[in-house]
Amino acid sequence: MAGKRKLDNPRNTGRGQASTATARSDPMPTSETPASPPLGVLLAAFLLALLGTCVLAGWALQQEPMVRIFPGSTAMAINTAAMFLAVGLGLAATCWPSRATGRVLTVIATGLVLWPALILLQHVSGLDLGIDWAAIHQRLGDGHAKPGRTAPNACIGFLLSGIVLFIARDGIPAAARVRLARGLALVVLAIGLSAFVGYLLQLELLYRVASYNQMAALTSLGMSCVGAGLLALAIGWRDTLPKRLPDGAQVTWRAAALLSTFALGAGLLAFGLLKDSYQRSAAQNLAQNAARSAAGITAVLDKTMLLDTAVASRPALAAVLARLGRDPADATSREQLRAEELTYRALGYTGIRFLGADNQELGAAGALSRVPSAVAPLGGSGVQASLLWDAGYRTRSEHEIRQAGAVVGRLVLERPLPELTAFAEAAQQVASTSDLVLCFRDGQQVACFPSRFYENAARYPMFGRDGQPALPIARALLGQQGVQSLKDPRGVAVLAAYAPVGRYPLAIVDKMETRELYVPLRDTLPLLAGMVLLLVLAGTLMLRRWVRPIVQRLVRERARAAAVLDNSIDAFVALDEQGRITHWNEQAQRLLGWAPTQALGRDGAELLGLDDADTRSARAAPRRRLQSQVRDMQGTLLPVELSVATVEGQEGLATSIFVRDLRESRERDRQLAQTREALVQAQKLDAIGKLTGGVAHD
C-alpha cells in the first residue's frame, strides 16, 4: 500500500520524481490508468458529443427543430456545435488514457484554444475571417446579428475548456494545475448556468455581452454540461492535493459551500419572484399611465370641441352670414365679418374660412394646413371635426351656421393644440425608452401620428392573417384595453399598455422597452456574489416592503373610486353575477328613494323594475346605453338613460349601471318644441298679415 501511495503521489520520493518526469515526457502513461472511467465525465462526454452531432446534422439537413429549442429562438451556430463535439471527444479521451488518446487530446485542446480565440478576435476587431459559415446560417436563419458567429461568452467558455483539457493531457497533474483546472471549470460552469438563469429570468445581461451575438438557450445548456464534466474531471484528481486542513475544517468549509449554494439558489428564486412581482407592478403602472393619458387626451379634445362649437354658435355670425347671403356686396356686413375674423384670431385660430350657404367663400383669415401628415376624423353631430398633425397636433372643424333653422353658411376653423402636443411629449419622456403613440383606424389599416421614436406618420395592418388584431393598438381601436409584451415595429422588445381614447375613434399605446424595465433588477446582480447569505432575508424584506405599498395603493384606489361614484351626478348601481346589488350611491337614493341599507343585496332588476328585454339588452354587450324606465320607491316609473358596463372579474360577471334622470331633459325638449311651434305659428300669422295688408293696399 505504501508503494502504491508513493506511486500515486510521486513527490514523496526521488523515484516518484523520476516517474513524474517520465510521465510528462510521454503523455498519458499507462501506469496511471484508473481502474474504471469516472461516470460523471463519461456522461458529460456522451451528452456533449450527442448535442454537437445532432446540431451539425440539423444544419446539414436544414432542419430547424434540430438547431434551436423552439421556433423563433436563437439557433446554435455550426462552430459552437463543432466545439461541443470536440469537448465531448476530449472528455472521452481522458477516460481511457493512453499515448494515442494523449496525442488526440493535445490536438483537441489546441483547437479549442485557437478556434474560439479567432472568433473573439472577429468580435473585438470587427474583422470577418470567413470562418462563421455565414451563408449556411443565413439560409435557415439563426437569429444573430452576425450569422454563424459564436457568442463571446461561449467563446471564453470553450477557450477555458481547451486549457483544462490541455492540463489533463499529462494524466494526473500537479497540485497547482489541479487548482487551476478546478477554477477554470467553475468559471465555465458559471458561464453556462448564468446564461441559462438569464433565459429563465428573461435577463438579457446574463446571456449577452454588450451588443454582440447572444448565447443561445441550447448553448447555455451545453456549456453548463461542459462545466460540469470538466469539474468532475478535476475533482477526480483529489489525491494530488495535499491535505492542508483537518477533516473537521474541510467539513466546515464544504458545509459552508453547500449552504452558500443553497443560499444562492434561494437568492435566485427570490430574485425571480421579485422580478415577476416587479413585472406585474410595472405592467399595472403602465396600464394606469395609459388610462390617465387617454383621459387627458379626451379632456383636451372635449375642451377644444366645446370651444369650437361655442364660437361657431354665435348669433352675430349667423346674422352677418345671412345678410351676406342676401347681398354679398353689403359693405357693413363685410366689415362685421372682418371683425369676426379678428375675434377668432384672438382666440388662437390660425385658419378661418367663412362660406355661404352655396359654399362660396365669403371671407378667410390665416391659412389651413395644406398637407398634414396624418388626419384623424373625430366625428360629431352637425360638425365635421378632425385631428391633424403638422409639426404638432391641430384640430380642424367645419360647422353649419344656422339662423331660424335654415343653413345660412359654413365656418371652417383650424387651431394648433400646443397643450395636446406638450401632454404627449411629457408622457413620452417618462423614461429614456418610453413612448406614447396616438393612432386611429383607416379602413383595414391603423394610422399613427408621429411620436418620439417615429418621426413620421406610420401605417400598419389592422388584422393579421388569422383575422385577429395585429398589434395592441388595433385591440385598443376595437375598444379593448390591457398590457402586452411583444416586439414593436422597430423589432425592439417592449411592454405596451393600450387603451381607447374616450368617445373618439382614437386609441393610444404607452410603451417602454423591456431592457429598461429590468434595469433596477440588473443593478442588483453584482451584489449577489458578496451577499449570498443575506439575499434570502433581504429579498423577503424587500418583497414585503414592495408588496405593502402596492396593497395600500390598491386600497386607496378603491376608496377613491368609491368616493367618485358617491359624488357622481348620476345614480350608480353595481350588480354581481347573480344580479344582486353590491353598490348604491347617494344619488341613487335621491332618485329612487331606497337607502343603501334597503337596496344592497336585493335583486337589481326587480328593485329597479326593469323588464326582461331591458335586462337581456343590458347584458348583451360589455358596454351599452339604452333608454328605459325604472321604478322608484313609490312605484312611479321614471324615464332614464342606462349606461351599462359588464366586466369579467375573479368573482364572475359584474355589472355597473349609471342611471341618468331624463325628466328634466325631456321637459326641456317639450318646452323647446312648444316654443318652436309657437314661433312657426307666429311666422305664419305674420306672413298672413303681410299678405292681407298688401291685398288691402291694392
Protein Blocks (a to p, Z undefined) as FASTA:
>chain_A
ZZmmmmmmmmlpmklmmmmmmmmmmghifklpcfbdcfklmmmmmmmmmmmmmmmmmmmn
opaklmcfbghiacddfklmmmmmmmmmmmmmmmmgcfklmmmmmmmmmmmmmmmmmmmm
mmmnopaehlnommmmmmnonoiabghiacfklmmmmmmmmmmmmmmmnopadfklmmmm
mmmmmmmmmmmmmmmmmmmnopaklmcghjbccddfklmmmmmmmmmmmmmmmmmmmmmp
ccfbcfklmmmmmmmmmmmmmmmmmmmmmmmmmmmmmmmmmmmmmmmmmmmmmmmmmmmm
mmmmmmmmmmmmgmklmmmmmmmmmmmmlmklmmmmmmmmmmmmmnopabdcdddfkopa
fbdehjddfbdcbdcdebjehiacddddehiacddddddddeehiafbdcddddddfklm
mmmmmmmmmpmkbccdddddehjaccddddfklmbacdddfbdfkopafbfklmmmnopa
cddddddfkopacddddddehjbccdddddddfklmmmmmmmmmmmmmmmmmmmmmmmmm
mmmmmmmmmmmmmmmmmmmmmmmmmmpcbdcddddfkopafbdcfklmmmnopafklmgo
pafklmnopafklmmmmmmpmbdcdddddddfkopacdddddddddddfkoccddddddd
fklmmmmmmmmmmmmmmmmmmmmmmmmmmmmmmmmmZZ
